[in-house]
């Protein structure tokens, strides 16, 4: 990606630049948002596998999983989840910035849906109702 495209993907943070010697700082900050750390790992794998752009369909990303599910950062997903959380409207991906953006969006969707299921489960609802009744006593 050229410098102009890179700046456009950094948005308001484009004026904040890091050098390779800042790795430890960036690594520490990435630890605060696991989804960003996963995006960094996905981009690392994409570069290592010489993934080419544009990417036109989810299937083109399957090689990043190296034949197994990814587990880390509070997430577990594989090719089925890529298809579920990266719908056709996410494509094509024309460069690394779009790849990272779509992966991040997919991870946030996945996390949100998991939280919604947990809060909407019968057990969770029953526990919430019991807690509310206890507070009223």
PyMOL CGO cylinders between C-alpha atoms (Angstrom):
from pymol import cmd
from pymol.cgo import CYLINDER

trace = [
    CYLINDER, 0.00, 0.00, 0.00, 1.40, 3.39, -0.89, 0.3, 1, 1, 1, 1, 1, 1,
    CYLINDER, 1.40, 3.39, -0.89, 1.90, 6.15, 1.69, 0.3, 1, 1, 1, 1, 1, 1,
    CYLINDER, 1.90, 6.15, 1.69, -1.16, 8.14, 0.54, 0.3, 1, 1, 1, 1, 1, 1,
    CYLINDER, -1.16, 8.14, 0.54, -3.49, 5.12, 0.83, 0.3, 1, 1, 1, 1, 1, 1,
    CYLINDER, -3.49, 5.12, 0.83, -1.98, 4.25, 4.21, 0.3, 1, 1, 1, 1, 1, 1,
    CYLINDER, -1.98, 4.25, 4.21, -2.62, 7.80, 5.48, 0.3, 1, 1, 1, 1, 1, 1,
    CYLINDER, -2.62, 7.80, 5.48, -6.25, 7.61, 4.30, 0.3, 1, 1, 1, 1, 1, 1,
    CYLINDER, -6.25, 7.61, 4.30, -6.76, 4.44, 6.37, 0.3, 1, 1, 1, 1, 1, 1,
    CYLINDER, -6.76, 4.44, 6.37, -5.26, 5.98, 9.49, 0.3, 1, 1, 1, 1, 1, 1,
    CYLINDER, -5.26, 5.98, 9.49, -7.85, 8.80, 9.46, 0.3, 1, 1, 1, 1, 1, 1,
    CYLINDER, -7.85, 8.80, 9.46, -7.48, 11.21, 12.37, 0.3, 1, 1, 1, 1, 1, 1,
    CYLINDER, -7.48, 11.21, 12.37, -4.43, 9.33, 13.60, 0.3, 1, 1, 1, 1, 1, 1,
    CYLINDER, -4.43, 9.33, 13.60, -2.47, 9.76, 10.36, 0.3, 1, 1, 1, 1, 1, 1,
    CYLINDER, -2.47, 9.76, 10.36, -0.21, 12.36, 11.95, 0.3, 1, 1, 1, 1, 1, 1,
    CYLINDER, -0.21, 12.36, 11.95, 0.88, 9.91, 14.67, 0.3, 1, 1, 1, 1, 1, 1,
    CYLINDER, 0.88, 9.91, 14.67, 3.75, 7.90, 13.26, 0.3, 1, 1, 1, 1, 1, 1,
    CYLINDER, 3.75, 7.90, 13.26, 5.67, 4.96, 14.70, 0.3, 1, 1, 1, 1, 1, 1,
    CYLINDER, 5.67, 4.96, 14.70, 9.08, 3.54, 13.90, 0.3, 1, 1, 1, 1, 1, 1,
    CYLINDER, 9.08, 3.54, 13.90, 10.19, -0.10, 14.08, 0.3, 1, 1, 1, 1, 1, 1,
    CYLINDER, 10.19, -0.10, 14.08, 11.89, 0.76, 17.38, 0.3, 1, 1, 1, 1, 1, 1,
    CYLINDER, 11.89, 0.76, 17.38, 8.40, 1.52, 18.78, 0.3, 1, 1, 1, 1, 1, 1,
    CYLINDER, 8.40, 1.52, 18.78, 7.32, -2.12, 18.47, 0.3, 1, 1, 1, 1, 1, 1,
    CYLINDER, 7.32, -2.12, 18.47, 7.15, -2.69, 22.23, 0.3, 1, 1, 1, 1, 1, 1,
    CYLINDER, 7.15, -2.69, 22.23, 4.90, 0.37, 22.67, 0.3, 1, 1, 1, 1, 1, 1,
    CYLINDER, 4.90, 0.37, 22.67, 2.53, -0.67, 19.87, 0.3, 1, 1, 1, 1, 1, 1,
    CYLINDER, 2.53, -0.67, 19.87, 2.50, -4.27, 21.12, 0.3, 1, 1, 1, 1, 1, 1,
    CYLINDER, 2.50, -4.27, 21.12, 1.49, -3.12, 24.60, 0.3, 1, 1, 1, 1, 1, 1,
    CYLINDER, 1.49, -3.12, 24.60, -1.33, -0.96, 23.23, 0.3, 1, 1, 1, 1, 1, 1,
    CYLINDER, -1.33, -0.96, 23.23, -2.62, -3.72, 20.94, 0.3, 1, 1, 1, 1, 1, 1,
    CYLINDER, -2.62, -3.72, 20.94, -3.05, -5.86, 24.04, 0.3, 1, 1, 1, 1, 1, 1,
    CYLINDER, -3.05, -5.86, 24.04, -5.81, -3.54, 25.22, 0.3, 1, 1, 1, 1, 1, 1,
    CYLINDER, -5.81, -3.54, 25.22, -8.12, -4.45, 22.34, 0.3, 1, 1, 1, 1, 1, 1,
    CYLINDER, -8.12, -4.45, 22.34, -7.76, -8.15, 21.49, 0.3, 1, 1, 1, 1, 1, 1,
    CYLINDER, -7.76, -8.15, 21.49, -9.61, -7.75, 18.19, 0.3, 1, 1, 1, 1, 1, 1,
    CYLINDER, -9.61, -7.75, 18.19, -6.91, -5.40, 16.90, 0.3, 1, 1, 1, 1, 1, 1,
    CYLINDER, -6.91, -5.40, 16.90, -4.24, -7.88, 17.93, 0.3, 1, 1, 1, 1, 1, 1,
    CYLINDER, -4.24, -7.88, 17.93, -6.10, -10.59, 15.97, 0.3, 1, 1, 1, 1, 1, 1,
    CYLINDER, -6.10, -10.59, 15.97, -6.25, -8.24, 12.96, 0.3, 1, 1, 1, 1, 1, 1,
    CYLINDER, -6.25, -8.24, 12.96, -2.49, -7.76, 13.20, 0.3, 1, 1, 1, 1, 1, 1,
    CYLINDER, -2.49, -7.76, 13.20, -1.98, -11.54, 13.30, 0.3, 1, 1, 1, 1, 1, 1,
    CYLINDER, -1.98, -11.54, 13.30, -4.27, -12.00, 10.28, 0.3, 1, 1, 1, 1, 1, 1,
    CYLINDER, -4.27, -12.00, 10.28, -2.33, -9.38, 8.32, 0.3, 1, 1, 1, 1, 1, 1,
    CYLINDER, -2.33, -9.38, 8.32, 0.94, -11.04, 9.33, 0.3, 1, 1, 1, 1, 1, 1,
    CYLINDER, 0.94, -11.04, 9.33, -0.39, -14.37, 8.01, 0.3, 1, 1, 1, 1, 1, 1,
    CYLINDER, -0.39, -14.37, 8.01, -1.70, -12.69, 4.84, 0.3, 1, 1, 1, 1, 1, 1,
    CYLINDER, -1.70, -12.69, 4.84, 1.72, -11.23, 4.11, 0.3, 1, 1, 1, 1, 1, 1,
    CYLINDER, 1.72, -11.23, 4.11, 3.49, -14.51, 4.89, 0.3, 1, 1, 1, 1, 1, 1,
    CYLINDER, 3.49, -14.51, 4.89, 1.20, -16.37, 2.49, 0.3, 1, 1, 1, 1, 1, 1,
    CYLINDER, 1.20, -16.37, 2.49, 1.66, -13.71, -0.22, 0.3, 1, 1, 1, 1, 1, 1,
    CYLINDER, 1.66, -13.71, -0.22, -2.09, -13.09, -0.34, 0.3, 1, 1, 1, 1, 1, 1,
    CYLINDER, -2.09, -13.09, -0.34, -2.87, -11.00, -3.42, 0.3, 1, 1, 1, 1, 1, 1,
    CYLINDER, -2.87, -11.00, -3.42, -5.44, -8.26, -3.84, 0.3, 1, 1, 1, 1, 1, 1,
    CYLINDER, -5.44, -8.26, -3.84, -8.18, -7.81, -4.74, 0.3, 1, 1, 1, 1, 1, 1,
    CYLINDER, -8.18, -7.81, -4.74, -9.82, -10.50, -2.63, 0.3, 1, 1, 1, 1, 1, 1,
    CYLINDER, -9.82, -10.50, -2.63, -13.25, -11.16, -4.07, 0.3, 1, 1, 1, 1, 1, 1,
    CYLINDER, -13.25, -11.16, -4.07, -14.75, -13.77, -1.77, 0.3, 1, 1, 1, 1, 1, 1,
    CYLINDER, -14.75, -13.77, -1.77, -14.41, -15.19, 1.77, 0.3, 1, 1, 1, 1, 1, 1,
    CYLINDER, -14.41, -15.19, 1.77, -12.99, -18.47, 0.42, 0.3, 1, 1, 1, 1, 1, 1,
    CYLINDER, -12.99, -18.47, 0.42, -9.82, -16.59, -0.60, 0.3, 1, 1, 1, 1, 1, 1,
    CYLINDER, -9.82, -16.59, -0.60, -9.09, -16.06, 3.12, 0.3, 1, 1, 1, 1, 1, 1,
    CYLINDER, -9.09, -16.06, 3.12, -9.33, -19.72, 4.12, 0.3, 1, 1, 1, 1, 1, 1,
    CYLINDER, -9.33, -19.72, 4.12, -5.57, -20.25, 3.71, 0.3, 1, 1, 1, 1, 1, 1,
    CYLINDER, -5.57, -20.25, 3.71, -4.93, -17.86, 6.61, 0.3, 1, 1, 1, 1, 1, 1,
    CYLINDER, -4.93, -17.86, 6.61, -6.29, -20.55, 8.97, 0.3, 1, 1, 1, 1, 1, 1,
    CYLINDER, -6.29, -20.55, 8.97, -3.59, -23.03, 8.02, 0.3, 1, 1, 1, 1, 1, 1,
    CYLINDER, -3.59, -23.03, 8.02, -6.12, -25.89, 8.09, 0.3, 1, 1, 1, 1, 1, 1,
    CYLINDER, -6.12, -25.89, 8.09, -7.40, -25.34, 11.63, 0.3, 1, 1, 1, 1, 1, 1,
    CYLINDER, -7.40, -25.34, 11.63, -9.54, -23.02, 13.72, 0.3, 1, 1, 1, 1, 1, 1,
    CYLINDER, -9.54, -23.02, 13.72, -7.92, -19.89, 15.11, 0.3, 1, 1, 1, 1, 1, 1,
    CYLINDER, -7.92, -19.89, 15.11, -8.08, -19.57, 18.90, 0.3, 1, 1, 1, 1, 1, 1,
    CYLINDER, -8.08, -19.57, 18.90, -6.91, -16.44, 20.66, 0.3, 1, 1, 1, 1, 1, 1,
    CYLINDER, -6.91, -16.44, 20.66, -7.88, -13.06, 22.02, 0.3, 1, 1, 1, 1, 1, 1,
    CYLINDER, -7.88, -13.06, 22.02, -11.15, -14.41, 23.37, 0.3, 1, 1, 1, 1, 1, 1,
    CYLINDER, -11.15, -14.41, 23.37, -12.24, -15.65, 19.94, 0.3, 1, 1, 1, 1, 1, 1,
    CYLINDER, -12.24, -15.65, 19.94, -12.40, -19.01, 18.23, 0.3, 1, 1, 1, 1, 1, 1,
    CYLINDER, -12.40, -19.01, 18.23, -13.24, -19.13, 14.57, 0.3, 1, 1, 1, 1, 1, 1,
    CYLINDER, -13.24, -19.13, 14.57, -12.55, -20.85, 11.31, 0.3, 1, 1, 1, 1, 1, 1,
    CYLINDER, -12.55, -20.85, 11.31, -13.72, -20.90, 7.74, 0.3, 1, 1, 1, 1, 1, 1,
    CYLINDER, -13.72, -20.90, 7.74, -17.42, -21.25, 8.67, 0.3, 1, 1, 1, 1, 1, 1,
    CYLINDER, -17.42, -21.25, 8.67, -17.22, -18.09, 10.78, 0.3, 1, 1, 1, 1, 1, 1,
    CYLINDER, -17.22, -18.09, 10.78, -15.48, -16.20, 7.96, 0.3, 1, 1, 1, 1, 1, 1,
    CYLINDER, -15.48, -16.20, 7.96, -18.43, -17.01, 5.70, 0.3, 1, 1, 1, 1, 1, 1,
    CYLINDER, -18.43, -17.01, 5.70, -20.93, -16.06, 8.44, 0.3, 1, 1, 1, 1, 1, 1,
    CYLINDER, -20.93, -16.06, 8.44, -19.35, -12.81, 9.60, 0.3, 1, 1, 1, 1, 1, 1,
    CYLINDER, -19.35, -12.81, 9.60, -17.81, -11.55, 6.35, 0.3, 1, 1, 1, 1, 1, 1,
    CYLINDER, -17.81, -11.55, 6.35, -20.82, -11.28, 4.03, 0.3, 1, 1, 1, 1, 1, 1,
    CYLINDER, -20.82, -11.28, 4.03, -20.54, -10.73, 0.25, 0.3, 1, 1, 1, 1, 1, 1,
    CYLINDER, -20.54, -10.73, 0.25, -20.99, -6.96, 0.66, 0.3, 1, 1, 1, 1, 1, 1,
    CYLINDER, -20.99, -6.96, 0.66, -17.59, -6.86, 2.47, 0.3, 1, 1, 1, 1, 1, 1,
    CYLINDER, -17.59, -6.86, 2.47, -15.93, -7.73, -0.86, 0.3, 1, 1, 1, 1, 1, 1,
    CYLINDER, -15.93, -7.73, -0.86, -13.88, -7.00, -2.84, 0.3, 1, 1, 1, 1, 1, 1,
    CYLINDER, -13.88, -7.00, -2.84, -10.99, -6.16, -0.53, 0.3, 1, 1, 1, 1, 1, 1,
    CYLINDER, -10.99, -6.16, -0.53, -8.60, -4.04, -2.56, 0.3, 1, 1, 1, 1, 1, 1,
    CYLINDER, -8.60, -4.04, -2.56, -5.69, -3.67, -0.13, 0.3, 1, 1, 1, 1, 1, 1,
    CYLINDER, -5.69, -3.67, -0.13, -4.44, -4.47, 3.37, 0.3, 1, 1, 1, 1, 1, 1,
    CYLINDER, -4.44, -4.47, 3.37, -6.34, -1.58, 4.96, 0.3, 1, 1, 1, 1, 1, 1,
    CYLINDER, -6.34, -1.58, 4.96, -9.66, -2.98, 3.75, 0.3, 1, 1, 1, 1, 1, 1,
    CYLINDER, -9.66, -2.98, 3.75, -8.67, -6.48, 4.89, 0.3, 1, 1, 1, 1, 1, 1,
    CYLINDER, -8.67, -6.48, 4.89, -7.91, -5.28, 8.42, 0.3, 1, 1, 1, 1, 1, 1,
    CYLINDER, -7.91, -5.28, 8.42, -11.07, -3.15, 8.53, 0.3, 1, 1, 1, 1, 1, 1,
    CYLINDER, -11.07, -3.15, 8.53, -13.35, -6.00, 7.46, 0.3, 1, 1, 1, 1, 1, 1,
    CYLINDER, -13.35, -6.00, 7.46, -11.73, -8.49, 9.82, 0.3, 1, 1, 1, 1, 1, 1,
    CYLINDER, -11.73, -8.49, 9.82, -12.14, -6.05, 12.70, 0.3, 1, 1, 1, 1, 1, 1,
    CYLINDER, -12.14, -6.05, 12.70, -15.80, -5.48, 11.80, 0.3, 1, 1, 1, 1, 1, 1,
    CYLINDER, -15.80, -5.48, 11.80, -16.38, -9.24, 11.60, 0.3, 1, 1, 1, 1, 1, 1,
    CYLINDER, -16.38, -9.24, 11.60, -14.77, -9.78, 15.02, 0.3, 1, 1, 1, 1, 1, 1,
    CYLINDER, -14.77, -9.78, 15.02, -16.89, -7.06, 16.60, 0.3, 1, 1, 1, 1, 1, 1,
    CYLINDER, -16.89, -7.06, 16.60, -20.03, -8.57, 15.04, 0.3, 1, 1, 1, 1, 1, 1,
    CYLINDER, -20.03, -8.57, 15.04, -19.07, -11.99, 16.35, 0.3, 1, 1, 1, 1, 1, 1,
    CYLINDER, -19.07, -11.99, 16.35, -18.43, -10.63, 19.85, 0.3, 1, 1, 1, 1, 1, 1,
    CYLINDER, -18.43, -10.63, 19.85, -21.71, -8.67, 19.83, 0.3, 1, 1, 1, 1, 1, 1,
    CYLINDER, -21.71, -8.67, 19.83, -23.74, -11.67, 18.69, 0.3, 1, 1, 1, 1, 1, 1,
    CYLINDER, -23.74, -11.67, 18.69, -22.16, -13.88, 21.35, 0.3, 1, 1, 1, 1, 1, 1,
    CYLINDER, -22.16, -13.88, 21.35, -22.99, -11.29, 24.03, 0.3, 1, 1, 1, 1, 1, 1,
    CYLINDER, -22.99, -11.29, 24.03, -26.55, -10.96, 22.73, 0.3, 1, 1, 1, 1, 1, 1,
    CYLINDER, -26.55, -10.96, 22.73, -27.02, -14.72, 22.87, 0.3, 1, 1, 1, 1, 1, 1,
    CYLINDER, -27.02, -14.72, 22.87, -25.66, -14.87, 26.41, 0.3, 1, 1, 1, 1, 1, 1,
    CYLINDER, -25.66, -14.87, 26.41, -27.90, -12.06, 27.62, 0.3, 1, 1, 1, 1, 1, 1,
    CYLINDER, -27.90, -12.06, 27.62, -30.89, -13.48, 25.80, 0.3, 1, 1, 1, 1, 1, 1,
    CYLINDER, -30.89, -13.48, 25.80, -30.53, -17.05, 27.01, 0.3, 1, 1, 1, 1, 1, 1,
    CYLINDER, -30.53, -17.05, 27.01, -33.25, -18.41, 29.30, 0.3, 1, 1, 1, 1, 1, 1,
    CYLINDER, -33.25, -18.41, 29.30, -30.74, -18.93, 32.13, 0.3, 1, 1, 1, 1, 1, 1,
    CYLINDER, -30.74, -18.93, 32.13, -29.41, -15.39, 31.85, 0.3, 1, 1, 1, 1, 1, 1,
    CYLINDER, -29.41, -15.39, 31.85, -32.93, -13.98, 31.80, 0.3, 1, 1, 1, 1, 1, 1,
    CYLINDER, -32.93, -13.98, 31.80, -33.92, -16.08, 34.83, 0.3, 1, 1, 1, 1, 1, 1,
    CYLINDER, -33.92, -16.08, 34.83, -30.79, -14.90, 36.72, 0.3, 1, 1, 1, 1, 1, 1,
    CYLINDER, -30.79, -14.90, 36.72, -31.53, -11.26, 35.89, 0.3, 1, 1, 1, 1, 1, 1,
    CYLINDER, -31.53, -11.26, 35.89, -35.13, -11.63, 37.08, 0.3, 1, 1, 1, 1, 1, 1,
    CYLINDER, -35.13, -11.63, 37.08, -34.02, -13.30, 40.33, 0.3, 1, 1, 1, 1, 1, 1,
    CYLINDER, -34.02, -13.30, 40.33, -31.47, -10.54, 40.97, 0.3, 1, 1, 1, 1, 1, 1,
    CYLINDER, -31.47, -10.54, 40.97, -34.11, -7.87, 40.38, 0.3, 1, 1, 1, 1, 1, 1,
    CYLINDER, -34.11, -7.87, 40.38, -36.51, -9.57, 42.81, 0.3, 1, 1, 1, 1, 1, 1,
    CYLINDER, -36.51, -9.57, 42.81, -33.76, -9.81, 45.45, 0.3, 1, 1, 1, 1, 1, 1,
    CYLINDER, -33.76, -9.81, 45.45, -33.03, -6.08, 45.15, 0.3, 1, 1, 1, 1, 1, 1,
    CYLINDER, -33.03, -6.08, 45.15, -36.70, -5.26, 45.67, 0.3, 1, 1, 1, 1, 1, 1,
    CYLINDER, -36.70, -5.26, 45.67, -36.79, -7.10, 49.03, 0.3, 1, 1, 1, 1, 1, 1,
]
cmd.load_cgo(trace, "trace")
